[in-house]
């Protein structure tokens, strides 16, 4: 019995090792395919949408001046906003999780630079990485309510980055007359083909460099209120209170 047991252990180990190699290969292939899949699916869904922009001058003025700034929005709209992002150099913070690697590859496929981290893991390193990239002239893209929520509750990271860099924050949001929403924590939304989409750009928010705890909370709330106002205005155009 001992001999048979000893003979069986290496075989089991080999099977496990082989399975791990297969899983590793599939993961690498899926990472390679992610940007292509995003490009194909997003074009199929969004290329026929009719887009109208509100307050676009707030964004355009900074972009044309080649001045680094920070684009901030609620997580529900991230897929369509990534699809729309083009023409200027961007850097985005992406979750340090394994799944976050897919997002990172998709963004890199669109020409973004990425830094890895989240509120709960690698936040300080990610903030430093964003500061370095912005010093090179890149505009930062940050999800205001983070990668895990709670939904439509602004986190402090965007405000801290603005204070450290002196870059203004441009709040952004969108709505569509026809869309689908998923059963995720943020109710991720996608406009349907041939839908009408409105994109709202808020007035830039300048954050002072000398932040105390009270001032940080004041500007965090200011960003949250600006994004909620954009949310209400954009969906209100289609007679809706929310997506």
N, C-alpha and C positions, 0 to 999 in steps of 0.2 A: 504493500500500500504506500509506503514512504517513497519507494522508487518511482511508482507511477505518478504520485503527486509531484515529485521533483521534475519529472519529464513534462508534465502538463503545464507547469508554471511558465517556462519560457515560451511555449506556444501561445498561452493566453497573453503574455506580454507582447509577443510579436503581433498578435491580432490587434491589440490596443494601439501599438505603435503605428501599424499600417493604417488603422482608422484615423489616427491623429494626423498622419501625413495627408490622407485624403481630404479630411476636413480643412486642413491648412491650405491645400491647393484650391478647394472650392471657395474658401474665404478670399484668397488672393484674386481669383478669377472674378468674384463678385465685386471686389473693390475696383478692379479694372473696368468692369461693365457699368458701374454705377453712374459715372458722368454721361456715358452714351445713352443709357436708359433715361436719365433725367432729361437730356436734350430732346430725345424723341417724344417722350410722353408730354413734356411741357409744351412743345411746339404743337402737338396734336390737340391739346386742351386750350391753349391760350392764344395761338397765332391769329385766330379769327375774332378775338374779343375786340370791341371798340372801346378805346381808352380815352377818358377825358381827365385832365389834370387841374387841380384847384390849388392855388397858392404856389405854383411851380417856381415862381421867381425867387422864393426863399431858398430853394435848393440850387437853382440855376446860377444865381449870382455867386454863390460860394464855389460851385464847380468850375465856372468860367474863370474865376480868380485863381484857380489852382491852389486854393487854401484848404489845408486839411480840416475836416470837420467830422462830426459824429452823426450817423443816421440811426435813429432809434424807433422801434415799433413793437407792437404786441406780437407774441409768438404765433397766434392763429394765422397771420398773414405771411409767414416767412417764405413759403414756397413760391408764391406769386411775386413777392418782392425780389427774391433772388433771381427769378426769371427776368424781371425788368431791369436789374442792375447791369449797367454797361458803361462804356466810354471813359470812365475815370478809374484810377487805381484804388482798389478797396483792400482792407484787411478785416477779417472777421474772427471772433472768438468762437471756438467750437468745443463742445463737451469732450473731456478726456476719455470718455468711455469707448469701448470697442465699436459700438454702433456709431459713435461720433466720427469714426474714420470714414464712413460712407459720406457723411455730410462734408467732411474736409475734402475728400476727393472730388465731389461735385462742385464745390466752390472753387477749388484749384482749376478744374476744367473750364471754369468761366473766367479765369484770370485773377482770382482772388489770392491774396496771401492769407494764411491761417495761423492762429496761435491756439494752443490747446489748454483748456481749463474750464472750470465752472465755479459756482459759489462754494461748493463743498469740496472741491479737489483742484489744487493748482491755481487758485484764484490770483495769488500774488504774482506768480510767474507769468500768468497770462496777461495781467495788467501791465507788467514790465515789457512784455513782448509787444503789446499794442502800442505802448508809448514809443518803443524803438521804431516800429513800422510807420507810425504817424510822423516821426521825426524825418523820415525819408519822403514825406509828402503824401502819404496814403490816407484815405478817408476810412474811418472805422465804421463797421456795421455791427450794432449791438441789439440783441433782443432785450427789451426793457424788463420783461417778466421772467427772463432766464430760460433755461432748458427744462425746468421741472415745475415752474410756477411758484405760488398760485397765480392763476390767470389774471391778467390785467392788474397786477400789483407790482409797481415799479421797484426794482432792486437798486441798491446804491452804486453798483459798479459803473454805470454810465456817468453818474455825477462825479465819481472819483476820477475817472478818466478825463472828463472835461476840465476838472480842476487842475490836474497834473499837467495837461497839455495846453490849456488855454483855448482849446477848440470849442466852437459853439455846437450845440446839439440841435439837429433838425428833426422834429417829430414827424412821423410818416404813418399813413394808414390807407386802407383801400376798402371798397365795398363793391358788390356786383348785384345786378338785378336778378341773376340766376346763379346759384352756386350750390355746392355740396359741402356738408360739414361732417367731420368724422367724430367718433365717440372717444376722443382723447381728452386729456385734462384741459387743453386749450381750445377744443373744438376746431382743430385745423380746418381751414376753409380753402376751397378751390373754385374759381369761377368756371362756369361751364362754357363750352364752345359757343360762339356767336352771342355771348352775353355782353352787356354794357358794364364797363368798370370805371369807377371814379377813384382817382388817387389824390389824396389830400396831403399837402405839405404845410406844416405849421411854422410859425415864426421861430427863428433860431433862439435858443436859450443860452445866454452867456453865464457861465458859472464862475464865481470868484475863486482865486487860487488859495486864499487863506480860509479853508473850511474848518469850522468847528462842528461839533455834533449837532447843534441846533440848526446851523446854516445848511448842513448836509441834508437834514430831514426836510427843511424848507424847500430846497431845490428838488429833492426826490419827489415830494408831493407836487411841485410845480410841473415836473415832467409827466407824472401820472395823470394830472388833471388835463394837461395839453393833449395827451394821447387819448384820453377818454372823450374829450371834446371832439377831436377828429373822428373818433369811432362813431359817436352819436350823429355828427353831421353827415358822414359818408353813408351810413346805413339808413339814416333818415331820408336821404334823397330817394330811396326806393320804398318809403313807407314802412321801414322796419326799425325795431328798437335794438336788435342784435342779430348776429349772424347765426 
